[in-house]
Amino acid sequence: MLVMTAQHVCAQIIKVVDKAGEPVPYASILTDDAKFIGYTDLNGELSDVKGADRINITHIAYKTKAVETRSLHNGLVTLDDAEFNLGEVTVKPRPYVYIQTYYRLYYYSENDGIVYYRAGLTDNTYDTVKKKMTSKTKHIAKAEMGILKVLLGAIIGSKVDENSHISTNTMEQRLLKRGEAAKLKITEVAPGKKLITDFKGNIGVITDNRSTHQRRYSMDAWAIYLHKIEAEGKTKKLGKVEERQEHKKNKVENDFFVYRIDEDGNYRPEDFVMSQYLTSYDTEEKDGSTDHVIVAVQVFTTERAYVDKDELNELKQKNKMKLTYDNIMRFEKDHDIPPIAPVVQKKLDDIWKKDKTD
């Protein structure tokens, strides 16, 4: 009991909020040497910083913040919005909507640092007449080992491309359809705030940030997936999924989306601003030690326009870019892409330093 009491006293709860005081779900908490501590939950809380004196709090939609844990009042940390927004675009009577997205992926191991990195540009074209979206992606990738690059590209490459495309229906429609079997509901609990629930409880939150004209979705993607299978009565499939995931302990998987909304709260596919797919888990190494793995895919809209066929071809030609590491770093700066946490960026730079134009 004395040991348990001491552990409880030492545990320090962190609560991360935005300037309006709203919780920030799925903020990553890292040490100064990029050791992963954990994520905040849907209430913006992390139950224990594991004795770290200094932590780095990072989230795709907010500026990274480093704080001394002892200096915090009741563990409260306030984050500022990242300097990345999507301005209004004039709707024109054109047959096509062009949306360029930039994405980056990193596979991070605590034991080995950044193991795999990939970045690319996707030309998304929405045909307003045929109601059809087409997409074409070019990317650049680097890994510490050539064979690992090939394997990871084969395993998660299609998921990256899929996540870099714009969907043609609203997030609410996709969620309700996806979670129909699990009785998924979206319920307004306060002005500008909705909860996403299913038959097992709360699995997400939707908030409107009126100052930036943004709607933000934070969802426990892994729970949505598992609850759907369970609700459909597919016990055999659920068993297989759990068996396949046996080597991934303490798995967390979440999705975060941002759309630009008008004053009435409406948006179109081309109002997509950014998204993040994030998963982490513990895995046991051959020597019996444990490694912690994080895989993140982040997507940002960098250009959008209503165009005819000639204007569409002209835009695609203009946006062609030779994909080198130096070029994508410059592209991120020129387009105000929110930076990766500095402690992680340093590790990323290390795998490119031998040949940055590879």
C-alpha contacts under 8 A as a table, 3 or more apart, distances in Angstrom:
res1	aa1	res2	aa2	distance
1	M	4	M	5.03
1	M	5	T	6.04
2	L	5	T	5.09
2	L	6	A	6.16
3	V	6	A	5.14
3	V	7	Q	6.25
4	M	7	Q	5.15
4	M	8	H	6.21
5	T	8	H	5.06
5	T	9	V	6.22
6	A	9	V	5.13
6	A	10	C	6.21
7	Q	10	C	5.16
7	Q	11	A	6.20
8	H	11	A	5.28
9	V	12	Q	7.79
10	C	51	G	7.18
11	A	47	S	7.14
11	A	48	D	4.94
11	A	49	V	6.95
11	A	50	K	6.69
11	A	51	G	7.22
12	Q	47	S	6.53
12	Q	48	D	4.85
12	Q	49	V	5.93
12	Q	50	K	7.62
12	Q	51	G	7.70
12	Q	75	G	7.17
13	I	45	E	6.91
13	I	46	L	5.69
13	I	47	S	4.47
13	I	48	D	5.15
13	I	49	V	6.97
13	I	74	N	7.92
13	I	75	G	5.84
14	I	45	E	5.55
14	I	46	L	5.18
14	I	47	S	6.54
14	I	48	D	7.12
14	I	49	V	7.32
14	I	74	N	7.82
14	I	75	G	4.52
14	I	76	L	6.03
14	I	77	V	7.29
15	K	23	P	7.49
15	K	40	T	7.56
15	K	43	N	7.93
15	K	44	G	5.42
15	K	45	E	4.35
15	K	46	L	6.52
15	K	75	G	5.82
15	K	76	L	4.90
15	K	77	V	6.17
16	V	23	P	5.94
16	V	24	V	5.56
16	V	25	P	7.85
16	V	27	A	7.64
16	V	40	T	7.41
16	V	44	G	5.07
16	V	45	E	6.33
16	V	76	L	6.03
16	V	77	V	4.83
16	V	78	T	5.91
16	V	79	L	7.20
17	V	20	A	7.65
17	V	21	G	5.27
17	V	22	E	5.19
17	V	23	P	4.28
17	V	24	V	5.05
17	V	44	G	6.51
17	V	76	L	7.49
17	V	77	V	6.26
17	V	78	T	4.97
17	V	79	L	6.30
18	D	21	G	5.24
18	D	22	E	5.46
18	D	23	P	6.48
18	D	24	V	6.40
18	D	78	T	5.36
18	D	79	L	5.11
18	D	80	D	6.43
18	D	81	D	7.59
19	K	22	E	7.40
19	K	78	T	6.27
19	K	79	L	6.64
19	K	80	D	6.50
21	G	78	T	7.73
23	P	42	L	7.42
23	P	43	N	5.48
23	P	44	G	4.49
23	P	45	E	7.87
24	V	27	A	6.48
24	V	40	T	7.41
24	V	42	L	7.35
24	V	43	N	7.10
24	V	44	G	4.62
25	P	39	Y	7.85
25	P	40	T	5.43
25	P	41	D	5.23
25	P	42	L	4.58
25	P	43	N	6.16
25	P	44	G	4.53
25	P	45	E	7.59
25	P	218	S	6.67
26	Y	39	Y	5.20
26	Y	40	T	4.84
26	Y	41	D	5.84
26	Y	42	L	7.00
26	Y	44	G	7.12
26	Y	59	H	7.31
26	Y	218	S	7.68
26	Y	254	N	7.57
27	A	39	Y	5.43
27	A	40	T	5.34
27	A	44	G	7.51
27	A	57	I	6.40
27	A	58	T	5.64
27	A	59	H	4.90
28	S	36	F	7.71
28	S	37	I	7.75
28	S	38	G	6.05
28	S	39	Y	4.71
28	S	40	T	6.84
28	S	56	N	7.93
28	S	57	I	5.69
28	S	58	T	5.21
28	S	59	H	6.34
29	I	36	F	6.38
29	I	37	I	5.43
29	I	38	G	5.42
29	I	39	Y	6.02
29	I	40	T	7.82
29	I	49	V	7.90
29	I	55	I	6.40
29	I	56	N	5.65
29	I	57	I	4.81
29	I	58	T	6.64
30	L	33	D	7.84
30	L	34	A	5.47
30	L	35	K	5.45
30	L	36	F	4.64
30	L	37	I	5.39
30	L	38	G	7.36
30	L	55	I	5.62
30	L	56	N	5.00
30	L	57	I	6.54
31	T	34	A	5.14
31	T	35	K	5.11
31	T	36	F	6.59
31	T	37	I	7.09
31	T	52	A	6.87
31	T	54	R	6.51
31	T	55	I	4.91
31	T	56	N	5.98
32	D	35	K	7.32
32	D	54	R	6.95
32	D	55	I	6.49
32	D	56	N	6.72
32	D	343	V	6.33
33	D	343	V	6.28
34	A	110	E	7.74
34	A	343	V	5.29
34	A	344	V	5.94
35	K	110	E	6.09
36	F	110	E	7.16
36	F	292	H	7.72
37	I	49	V	6.29
37	I	50	K	7.06
38	G	46	L	7.09
38	G	49	V	7.76
39	Y	46	L	6.34
40	T	43	N	7.32
40	T	44	G	4.88
40	T	45	E	4.60
40	T	46	L	4.64
41	D	44	G	5.15
41	D	45	E	5.34
41	D	46	L	6.51
42	L	45	E	7.40
42	L	204	G	6.75
42	L	205	V	7.14
42	L	218	S	7.50
46	L	49	V	7.25
48	D	51	G	7.78
49	V	52	A	5.82
52	A	55	I	6.55
52	A	69	T	7.23
53	D	68	E	5.79
53	D	69	T	5.38
53	D	70	R	6.85
54	R	66	A	7.02
54	R	67	V	5.64
54	R	68	E	4.41
54	R	69	T	5.61
55	I	66	A	5.61
55	I	67	V	5.61
55	I	68	E	6.59
55	I	69	T	6.92
56	N	64	T	6.88
56	N	65	K	5.67
56	N	66	A	4.31
56	N	67	V	6.61
56	N	341	A	7.75
57	I	64	T	5.60
57	I	65	K	5.22
57	I	66	A	6.24
58	T	62	Y	7.09
58	T	63	K	6.90
58	T	64	T	4.53
58	T	65	K	6.67
58	T	340	I	7.86
58	T	341	A	6.13
59	H	62	Y	5.36
59	H	63	K	7.14
59	H	64	T	6.77
60	I	63	K	7.89
60	I	82	A	7.73
60	I	276	Q	7.24
60	I	298	Q	7.72
60	I	338	P	6.57
60	I	340	I	7.97
61	A	81	D	6.13
61	A	82	A	5.41
61	A	84	F	7.88
61	A	338	P	7.35
62	Y	79	L	6.19
62	Y	80	D	5.58
62	Y	81	D	4.28
62	Y	82	A	4.22
62	Y	338	P	7.77
63	K	79	L	6.51
63	K	80	D	5.62
63	K	81	D	5.95
63	K	82	A	4.80
63	K	83	E	7.83
63	K	338	P	7.41
64	T	79	L	7.61
64	T	341	A	6.15
65	K	79	L	6.99
67	V	71	S	7.70
67	V	72	L	7.90
68	E	71	S	5.52
68	E	72	L	7.07
69	T	72	L	5.57
69	T	75	G	7.32
72	L	75	G	5.00
72	L	76	L	6.08
72	L	77	V	7.22
73	H	76	L	5.81
82	A	338	P	6.14
83	E	336	D	6.62
83	E	337	I	7.97
83	E	338	P	6.96
84	F	336	D	5.74
84	F	337	I	6.29
84	F	338	P	6.55
85	N	212	T	7.45
85	N	273	V	7.16
86	L	260	R	6.83
86	L	271	D	7.77
86	L	273	V	6.19
86	L	301	T	7.75
89	V	304	R	7.66
89	V	305	A	7.12
90	T	306	Y	7.95
91	V	306	Y	6.59
92	K	306	Y	5.74
92	K	307	V	7.78
93	P	306	Y	7.50
94	R	97	V	7.56
94	R	306	Y	5.61
94	R	307	V	5.19
94	R	308	D	5.46
95	P	127	D	6.13
95	P	128	T	5.50
95	P	129	V	6.36
95	P	306	Y	7.55
95	P	307	V	6.63
95	P	308	D	5.78
95	P	309	K	7.80
96	Y	125	T	6.59
96	Y	126	Y	5.59
96	Y	127	D	4.85
96	Y	128	T	5.79
96	Y	306	Y	5.84
96	Y	307	V	5.32
96	Y	308	D	6.01
96	Y	309	K	7.38
96	Y	312	L	7.55
97	V	125	T	5.76
97	V	126	Y	5.02
97	V	127	D	6.70
97	V	128	T	7.25
97	V	270	E	7.40
97	V	304	R	7.06
97	V	305	A	5.72
97	V	306	Y	4.58
97	V	307	V	6.11
98	Y	123	D	7.27
98	Y	124	N	5.92
98	Y	125	T	4.80
98	Y	126	Y	6.52
98	Y	303	E	7.73
98	Y	304	R	5.25
98	Y	305	A	5.24
98	Y	306	Y	6.35
98	Y	307	V	7.03
98	Y	312	L	6.87
99	I	123	D	6.28
99	I	124	N	5.02
99	I	125	T	6.36
99	I	270	E	6.51
99	I	301	T	6.92
99	I	302	T	7.63
99	I	303	E	5.64
99	I	304	R	4.26
99	I	305	A	6.77
100	Q	121	L	7.06
100	Q	122	T	5.72
100	Q	123	D	4.82
100	Q	124	N	5.89
100	Q	301	T	5.90
100	Q	302	T	5.65
100	Q	303	E	5.04
100	Q	304	R	6.29
101	T	121	L	5.80
101	T	122	T	5.18
101	T	123	D	6.71
101	T	124	N	7.49
101	T	164	S	6.75
101	T	165	H	7.69
101	T	299	V	6.59
101	T	300	F	5.38
101	T	301	T	4.31
101	T	302	T	5.54
101	T	303	E	7.17
102	Y	119	A	7.45
102	Y	120	G	5.83
102	Y	121	L	4.63
102	Y	122	T	6.37
102	Y	164	S	7.50
102	Y	299	V	5.73
102	Y	300	F	5.24
102	Y	301	T	6.36
102	Y	302	T	6.66
103	Y	119	A	5.49
103	Y	120	G	5.43
103	Y	121	L	6.45
103	Y	122	T	7.96
103	Y	164	S	6.31
103	Y	297	V	7.05
103	Y	298	Q	5.49
103	Y	299	V	4.28
103	Y	300	F	6.26
104	R	117	Y	7.42
104	R	118	R	5.57
104	R	119	A	4.08
104	R	120	G	6.51
104	R	297	V	5.87
104	R	298	Q	5.46
104	R	299	V	6.71
105	L	117	Y	5.62
105	L	118	R	5.03
105	L	119	A	6.20
105	L	160	V	7.59
105	L	295	V	7.26
105	L	296	A	5.49
105	L	297	V	4.41
105	L	298	Q	6.37
106	Y	114	I	6.89
106	Y	115	V	7.67
106	Y	116	Y	5.72
106	Y	117	Y	4.45
106	Y	118	R	6.44
106	Y	294	I	7.95
106	Y	295	V	5.83
106	Y	296	A	5.56
106	Y	297	V	6.87
107	Y	114	I	6.03
107	Y	115	V	5.66
107	Y	116	Y	5.02
107	Y	117	Y	6.37
107	Y	293	V	7.22
107	Y	294	I	5.85
107	Y	295	V	4.50
107	Y	296	A	6.69
108	Y	112	D	7.61
108	Y	113	G	5.54
108	Y	114	I	4.40
108	Y	115	V	5.63
108	Y	116	Y	7.13
108	Y	293	V	5.66
108	Y	294	I	5.07
108	Y	295	V	6.28
109	S	112	D	5.22
109	S	113	G	4.97
109	S	114	I	6.17
109	S	115	V	6.52
109	S	291	D	6.78
109	S	292	H	5.82
109	S	293	V	4.61
109	S	294	I	6.51
110	E	113	G	5.40
110	E	291	D	6.16
110	E	292	H	5.49
110	E	293	V	6.57
111	N	291	D	6.05
111	N	292	H	7.53
112	D	115	V	6.59
113	G	347	K	6.16
114	I	117	Y	7.20
114	I	344	V	7.71
114	I	347	K	5.92
114	I	348	L	5.71
114	I	351	I	7.48
115	V	143	A	5.65
115	V	144	E	5.77
116	Y	141	A	7.44
116	Y	142	K	5.85
116	Y	143	A	4.33
116	Y	144	E	6.84
116	Y	149	K	6.72
116	Y	152	L	7.81
117	Y	141	A	5.61
117	Y	142	K	5.41
117	Y	143	A	6.40
117	Y	348	L	7.58
118	R	139	H	6.88
118	R	140	I	5.66
118	R	141	A	4.14
118	R	142	K	6.46
119	A	139	H	5.48
119	A	140	I	5.49
119	A	141	A	6.48
119	A	328	I	7.63
120	G	137	T	6.71
120	G	138	K	5.39
120	G	139	H	3.80
120	G	140	I	6.10
120	G	323	L	7.59
121	L	137	T	5.66
121	L	138	K	5.55
121	L	139	H	6.43
122	T	135	S	6.47
122	T	136	K	5.43
122	T	137	T	4.22
122	T	138	K	6.54
122	T	164	S	6.76
122	T	165	H	7.24
123	D	135	S	5.54
123	D	136	K	5.33
123	D	137	T	6.50
123	D	316	K	7.20
124	N	133	M	6.89
124	N	134	T	5.83
124	N	135	S	4.43
124	N	136	K	6.74
124	N	165	H	6.62
124	N	166	I	6.87
125	T	133	M	5.64
125	T	134	T	5.30
125	T	135	S	6.28
126	Y	131	K	6.94
126	Y	132	K	5.73
126	Y	133	M	4.38
126	Y	134	T	6.51
127	D	130	K	5.53
127	D	131	K	5.45
127	D	132	K	5.23
127	D	133	M	6.27
128	T	131	K	4.99
128	T	132	K	7.11
129	V	132	K	7.95
132	K	168	T	7.85
133	M	166	I	7.79
133	M	167	S	7.82
133	M	168	T	7.09
135	S	165	H	6.57
137	T	161	D	7.01
139	H	323	L	6.89
140	I	323	L	6.04
140	I	324	T	6.94
140	I	325	Y	7.92
141	A	149	K	7.67
142	K	149	K	6.70
142	K	351	I	7.53
142	K	352	W	7.50
142	K	358	D	7.97
143	A	146	G	6.41
143	A	148	L	6.70
143	A	149	K	5.15
143	A	351	I	7.25
144	E	148	L	7.50
144	E	149	K	7.70
144	E	351	I	6.59
145	M	148	L	5.27
145	M	149	K	6.39
146	G	149	K	5.14
146	G	150	V	6.57
147	I	150	V	5.14
147	I	151	L	6.24
148	L	151	L	5.04
148	L	152	L	5.94
149	K	152	L	5.32
149	K	153	G	5.92
150	V	153	G	5.11
150	V	154	A	6.21
151	L	154	A	5.16
151	L	155	I	6.15
152	L	155	I	4.97
152	L	156	I	5.84
152	L	157	G	7.08
153	G	156	I	5.61
153	G	157	G	4.56
154	A	157	G	5.50
154	A	158	S	7.46
155	I	158	S	7.48
156	I	159	K	5.19
156	I	160	V	6.25
157	G	160	V	5.18
157	G	161	D	6.47
158	S	161	D	5.17
158	S	162	E	6.07
159	K	162	E	5.01
159	K	163	N	6.10
160	V	163	N	5.17
160	V	164	S	6.24
160	V	297	V	6.76
161	D	164	S	5.09
161	D	165	H	6.71
162	E	165	H	5.64
163	N	166	I	7.95
163	N	277	Y	7.96
163	N	297	V	7.70
163	N	299	V	7.46
164	S	299	V	5.91
166	I	269	P	6.63
166	I	270	E	7.59
166	I	272	F	7.33
167	S	170	T	7.57
167	S	269	P	6.30
168	T	269	P	5.39
169	N	173	Q	6.67
169	N	174	R	7.01
169	N	268	R	7.97
169	N	269	P	6.62
170	T	173	Q	5.34
170	T	174	R	6.43
170	T	267	Y	7.98
170	T	268	R	7.42
170	T	269	P	7.06
171	M	174	R	5.11
171	M	175	L	6.08
172	E	175	L	5.13
172	E	176	L	6.13
172	E	186	I	7.90
173	Q	176	L	5.30
173	Q	177	K	6.14
174	R	177	K	5.29
174	R	178	R	5.95
175	L	178	R	5.06
175	L	179	G	5.99
175	L	184	L	7.77
176	L	179	G	5.25
176	L	180	E	5.68
176	L	184	L	6.07
176	L	185	K	6.89
177	K	180	E	5.25
178	R	181	A	7.89
178	R	228	K	7.83
179	G	182	A	5.25
179	G	183	K	6.31
179	G	184	L	4.95
179	G	198	D	7.46
179	G	224	I	6.94
179	G	228	K	6.13
180	E	183	K	5.16
180	E	184	L	5.71
180	E	228	K	7.97
181	A	184	L	7.55
181	A	228	K	6.03
181	A	231	A	5.77
181	A	232	E	6.11
182	A	198	D	5.62
182	A	199	F	5.74
182	A	227	H	6.22
182	A	228	K	5.27
182	A	230	E	8.00
182	A	231	A	5.19
182	A	232	E	7.62
183	K	198	D	5.20
183	K	199	F	5.75
184	L	196	I	7.02
184	L	197	T	5.50
184	L	198	D	4.07
184	L	199	F	6.95
185	K	196	I	5.81
185	K	197	T	5.33
185	K	198	D	6.14
186	I	194	K	6.36
186	I	195	L	5.68
186	I	196	I	4.71
186	I	197	T	6.53
187	T	194	K	5.21
187	T	195	L	5.33
187	T	196	I	6.68
187	T	197	T	7.97
188	E	191	P	7.30
188	E	192	G	7.75
188	E	193	K	5.93
188	E	194	K	4.12
188	E	195	L	6.44
189	V	193	K	6.00
189	V	194	K	5.50
189	V	195	L	6.85
190	A	193	K	5.16
190	A	194	K	6.98
192	G	206	I	7.93
192	G	207	T	5.54
192	G	208	D	4.85
192	G	209	N	7.62
193	K	205	V	7.29
193	K	206	I	5.67
193	K	207	T	4.56
193	K	208	D	6.51
194	K	205	V	5.80
194	K	206	I	4.98
194	K	207	T	6.49
195	L	202	N	6.93
195	L	203	I	7.86
195	L	204	G	5.97
195	L	205	V	4.56
195	L	206	I	6.23
196	I	202	N	6.02
196	I	203	I	5.66
196	I	204	G	4.65
196	I	205	V	5.57
196	I	206	I	7.43
196	I	219	M	7.89
197	T	200	K	7.46
197	T	201	G	5.26
197	T	202	N	4.37
197	T	203	I	5.39
197	T	204	G	6.81
198	D	201	G	5.42
198	D	202	N	6.70
198	D	203	I	7.11
200	K	227	H	7.59
203	I	219	M	5.93
203	I	220	D	5.36
203	I	223	A	6.98
203	I	224	I	7.08
204	G	217	Y	7.35
204	G	218	S	5.42
204	G	219	M	4.17
204	G	220	D	6.06
205	V	217	Y	6.05
205	V	218	S	5.43
205	V	219	M	6.62
206	I	215	R	7.00
206	I	216	R	5.60
206	I	217	Y	4.67
206	I	218	S	6.49
207	T	215	R	5.77
207	T	216	R	5.30
207	T	217	Y	6.79
208	D	213	H	7.41
208	D	214	Q	5.81
208	D	215	R	4.45
208	D	216	R	6.30
209	N	212	T	5.73
209	N	213	H	5.79
209	N	214	Q	5.11
209	N	215	R	6.20
209	N	216	R	7.68
210	R	213	H	4.69
210	R	214	Q	6.50
211	S	214	Q	7.90
213	H	260	R	5.64
213	H	261	I	5.37
213	H	262	D	6.57
213	H	263	E	7.55
214	Q	258	V	6.41
214	Q	259	Y	5.57
214	Q	260	R	4.55
214	Q	261	I	5.54
215	R	258	V	5.59
215	R	259	Y	5.27
215	R	260	R	6.33
215	R	261	I	6.44
215	R	265	G	7.99
216	R	256	F	7.18
216	R	257	F	5.69
216	R	258	V	4.57
216	R	259	Y	6.70
217	Y	255	D	7.72
217	Y	256	F	5.37
217	Y	257	F	5.03
217	Y	258	V	6.43
218	S	254	N	7.35
218	S	255	D	5.98
218	S	256	F	4.65
218	S	257	F	6.86
219	M	254	N	5.58
219	M	255	D	5.28
219	M	256	F	6.45
220	D	223	A	5.49
220	D	224	I	6.39
220	D	253	E	6.32
220	D	254	N	4.61
220	D	255	D	6.65
221	A	224	I	5.11
221	A	225	Y	6.27
221	A	253	E	5.65
221	A	254	N	4.66
221	A	255	D	5.90
222	W	225	Y	5.20
222	W	226	L	6.24
222	W	252	V	6.96
222	W	253	E	5.15
222	W	254	N	6.61
223	A	226	L	5.16
223	A	227	H	5.81
224	I	227	H	5.30
224	I	228	K	6.11
225	Y	228	K	5.32
225	Y	229	I	6.60
226	L	229	I	5.29
226	L	230	E	6.22
226	L	238	L	7.17
227	H	230	E	5.01
227	H	231	A	5.94
228	K	231	A	5.17
228	K	232	E	6.22
229	I	232	E	5.21
229	I	233	G	6.55
229	I	234	K	5.61
229	I	235	T	7.52
229	I	237	K	7.38
229	I	238	L	6.26
230	E	233	G	5.21
230	E	234	K	5.98
230	E	235	T	6.47
230	E	238	L	6.73
231	A	234	K	7.67
234	K	237	K	5.38
234	K	238	L	6.19
235	T	238	L	4.94
235	T	239	G	6.06
236	K	239	G	5.11
236	K	240	K	6.34
237	K	240	K	5.05
237	K	241	V	6.19
238	L	241	V	5.11
238	L	242	E	6.21
239	G	242	E	5.17
239	G	243	E	6.05
240	K	243	E	4.94
240	K	244	R	6.09
241	V	244	R	5.16
241	V	245	Q	6.25
242	E	245	Q	5.05
242	E	246	E	6.13
243	E	246	E	5.13
244	R	247	H	7.36
245	Q	248	K	5.20
245	Q	249	K	7.67
246	E	249	K	6.74
247	H	282	D	7.93
247	H	283	T	5.85
247	H	284	E	7.04
248	K	251	K	6.03
248	K	281	Y	5.38
248	K	282	D	5.56
248	K	283	T	5.31
249	K	281	Y	5.53
249	K	282	D	4.83
249	K	283	T	6.24
250	N	280	S	7.95
250	N	281	Y	5.43
250	N	282	D	6.18
251	K	279	T	7.18
251	K	280	S	5.68
251	K	281	Y	4.31
251	K	282	D	7.10
252	V	278	L	7.97
252	V	279	T	5.44
252	V	280	S	5.34
252	V	281	Y	6.45
253	E	277	Y	7.55
253	E	278	L	5.66
253	E	279	T	4.21
253	E	280	S	6.63
254	N	277	Y	6.08
254	N	278	L	5.48
254	N	279	T	6.51
255	D	275	S	7.36
255	D	276	Q	5.74
255	D	277	Y	4.75
255	D	278	L	6.47
256	F	275	S	5.34
256	F	276	Q	5.09
256	F	277	Y	6.64
257	F	273	V	7.79
257	F	274	M	5.94
257	F	275	S	4.25
257	F	276	Q	6.58
258	V	272	F	6.37
258	V	273	V	5.38
258	V	274	M	5.25
258	V	275	S	6.13
259	Y	267	Y	7.08
259	Y	271	D	5.49
259	Y	272	F	4.49
259	Y	273	V	5.10
259	Y	274	M	7.20
260	R	267	Y	6.46
260	R	271	D	5.11
260	R	272	F	6.41
260	R	273	V	6.38
261	I	264	D	7.52
261	I	265	G	5.07
261	I	266	N	5.26
261	I	267	Y	5.02
261	I	271	D	7.28
262	D	265	G	5.22
262	D	266	N	5.54
262	D	267	Y	6.68
263	E	266	N	7.52
267	Y	271	D	5.90
268	R	271	D	5.30
268	R	272	F	7.69
269	P	272	F	5.99
270	E	304	R	6.84
272	F	301	T	6.72
273	V	300	F	5.91
273	V	301	T	5.33
274	M	298	Q	7.34
274	M	299	V	5.31
274	M	300	F	4.37
274	M	301	T	6.27
275	S	298	Q	5.72
275	S	299	V	5.19
275	S	300	F	6.78
276	Q	296	A	6.93
276	Q	297	V	5.55
276	Q	298	Q	4.44
276	Q	299	V	6.41
277	Y	296	A	5.74
277	Y	297	V	5.11
277	Y	298	Q	6.57
278	L	294	I	7.32
278	L	295	V	5.87
278	L	296	A	4.51
278	L	297	V	6.48
279	T	294	I	5.81
279	T	295	V	5.37
279	T	296	A	6.54
280	S	292	H	7.22
280	S	293	V	5.41
280	S	294	I	4.31
280	S	295	V	6.31
281	Y	292	H	5.85
281	Y	293	V	5.54
281	Y	294	I	6.86
282	D	290	T	6.51
282	D	291	D	5.71
282	D	292	H	4.50
282	D	293	V	6.30
283	T	290	T	5.68
283	T	291	D	5.38
283	T	292	H	6.29
283	T	293	V	7.44
284	E	288	G	6.04
284	E	289	S	5.85
284	E	290	T	4.57
284	E	291	D	6.31
285	E	288	G	5.30
285	E	289	S	5.29
285	E	290	T	5.82
285	E	291	D	6.83
286	K	289	S	7.35
300	F	337	I	7.45
301	T	304	R	7.61
302	T	335	H	6.75
307	V	310	D	7.87
307	V	311	E	5.45
307	V	312	L	5.72
308	D	311	E	5.33
308	D	312	L	6.02
309	K	312	L	5.01
309	K	313	N	6.35
310	D	313	N	5.30
310	D	314	E	6.21
311	E	314	E	4.97
311	E	315	L	6.12
312	L	315	L	5.20
312	L	316	K	6.29
313	N	316	K	5.17
313	N	317	Q	6.15
314	E	317	Q	5.16
314	E	318	K	6.12
315	L	318	K	5.03
315	L	319	N	6.13
316	K	319	N	5.22
316	K	320	K	6.44
317	Q	320	K	5.47
321	M	327	N	7.98
322	K	327	N	7.24
323	L	327	N	6.22
323	L	328	I	6.57
324	T	327	N	5.12
324	T	328	I	6.28
324	T	356	K	7.03
324	T	357	T	5.06
324	T	358	D	6.71
325	Y	328	I	5.31
325	Y	329	M	6.18
325	Y	352	W	7.49
325	Y	356	K	5.50
325	Y	357	T	5.91
325	Y	358	D	7.58
326	D	329	M	5.22
326	D	330	R	6.20
326	D	356	K	6.52
326	D	357	T	6.94
327	N	330	R	5.06
327	N	331	F	5.98
328	I	331	F	4.72
328	I	332	E	6.10
329	M	332	E	5.22
329	M	333	K	6.46
330	R	333	K	5.13
330	R	334	D	6.10
331	F	334	D	5.11
331	F	335	H	6.10
332	E	335	H	5.30
332	E	336	D	5.91
332	E	337	I	4.83
332	E	338	P	7.77
332	E	339	P	7.83
333	K	336	D	5.15
333	K	337	I	6.33
334	D	337	I	7.90
339	P	342	P	7.75
340	I	344	V	6.61
340	I	345	Q	5.84
341	A	344	V	5.39
341	A	345	Q	6.09
342	P	345	Q	4.84
342	P	346	K	6.10
343	V	346	K	5.54
343	V	347	K	6.97
344	V	347	K	5.26
344	V	348	L	6.32
345	Q	348	L	4.85
345	Q	349	D	6.14
346	K	349	D	5.17
346	K	350	D	6.48
347	K	350	D	5.18
347	K	351	I	7.07
348	L	351	I	5.75
348	L	352	W	7.09
349	D	352	W	5.35
349	D	353	K	6.02
350	D	353	K	5.25
350	D	354	K	7.98
351	I	354	K	7.28
352	W	355	D	5.71
352	W	356	K	4.95
352	W	358	D	7.91
353	K	356	K	5.64
355	D	358	D	5.53
